[in-house]
Amino acid sequence: MNTPLQDGFGRRIDYLRLSVTDRCDFRCVYCMAENMTFLPRQQVLSLEELYRVAALFVARGVKKIRLTGGEPLVRPGIVGLCEKIAALPGLRELVMTTNGSQLTKLAKPLAEAGVKRLNISLDSLDAAKFRAITRTGYLHQVLAGIEAAREVGFARIKLNAVVMKGRNDEEVPALVNYALSRGLDISFIEEMPLGDVGRSRGESFCSSDEVRALIAQRYELFDSAEHSGGPARYVRANEFPDSRIGFISPHSHNFCATCNRVRMTVEGRLLLCLGHENSIDLRALLRRHPTRDQPILAAIDAAVQRKPLRHEFSTGGEVQVLRFMNASGG
């Protein structure tokens, strides 16, 4: 039996977000600065170390692993890593968050490797706005990737949109229509104050309640008690009962009381809370004990006991955590 992880407040930790790279082919305005310096290779966990981390957490009762970045699909060897992690005994599901840019090539290999679900970022359906938000991305490439993913039979595909006033808030109804008409889920995310992105985030903050009101102008919504293992709260539209509309609301509807997650950065830092800087360096332990798991498991157990009760995000616009989202595991 896998021994379950539990923090000092009695919350069961069964979900690991595992970053496989800090690099990305986009430079989204809410995620990173336009000119980024990425980690040198020796500071990044190897594929073997990433797999070892996954295996250790599954041994401690983790049932769900989400591979993140940066953009996970720009990491060489990612499909092979997925295949190895998906085969771990006791893991319920392996899922991935991606910007969709590489899915025309990799959707089928990922599904065959055992990735069960995809979250695909899509913040605009207007090519010029999409380019402005991502700085380097092309909308047609991502839309083609979404279609490629639909064709290969993932259990679910969910679109993620970070809503920002003055940038894409007026597109909420169009994004919902795009998702529902294709049988996809969609979640709308309140922007989080991570890293100095060169602007005040408070000016663009759009709450989940505002987003829901925009959607309710077009669709009759009813609350759902469904849970995907993450922080989203879901509703459904009467006309499209097979799709879910989610809201991830770190500011307006704090979900810390039910938090079941920890994050591992690609440099091997175990983040106990997205909204705090406290972390432990597992990379040093992995490299100090290449054949002994017990010291690493003991460090994970001790760290999880110190997981904070909640984050302290505010909507004032100031940078509250210095690291960028791509460094945290998006």
Secondary structure as GFF3:
##gff-version 3
##sequence-region A 1 330
A	DSSP	beta_strand	5	6	.	.	.	ID=ss1
A	DSSP	beta_strand	12	13	.	.	.	ID=ss2
A	DSSP	beta_strand	15	19	.	.	.	ID=ss3
A	DSSP	three_ten_helix	41	43	.	.	.	ID=ss4
A	DSSP	alpha_helix	47	59	.	.	.	ID=ss5
A	DSSP	beta_strand	64	68	.	.	.	ID=ss6
A	DSSP	three_ten_helix	72	74	.	.	.	ID=ss7
A	DSSP	alpha_helix	78	86	.	.	.	ID=ss8
A	DSSP	beta_strand	93	98	.	.	.	ID=ss9
A	DSSP	alpha_helix	103	113	.	.	.	ID=ss10
A	DSSP	beta_strand	115	121	.	.	.	ID=ss11
A	DSSP	alpha_helix	127	134	.	.	.	ID=ss12
A	DSSP	alpha_helix	139	152	.	.	.	ID=ss13
A	DSSP	beta_strand	156	163	.	.	.	ID=ss14
A	DSSP	three_ten_helix	169	171	.	.	.	ID=ss15
A	DSSP	alpha_helix	172	181	.	.	.	ID=ss16
A	DSSP	beta_strand	185	190	.	.	.	ID=ss17
A	DSSP	three_ten_helix	201	204	.	.	.	ID=ss18
A	DSSP	alpha_helix	208	216	.	.	.	ID=ss19
A	DSSP	beta_strand	221	224	.	.	.	ID=ss20
A	DSSP	beta_strand	233	237	.	.	.	ID=ss21
A	DSSP	beta_strand	240	248	.	.	.	ID=ss22
A	DSSP	three_ten_helix	256	258	.	.	.	ID=ss23
A	DSSP	beta_strand	261	264	.	.	.	ID=ss24
A	DSSP	beta_strand	269	271	.	.	.	ID=ss25
A	DSSP	beta_strand	279	281	.	.	.	ID=ss26
A	DSSP	alpha_helix	282	288	.	.	.	ID=ss27
A	DSSP	alpha_helix	294	305	.	.	.	ID=ss28
A	DSSP	alpha_helix	325	328	.	.	.	ID=ss29
###
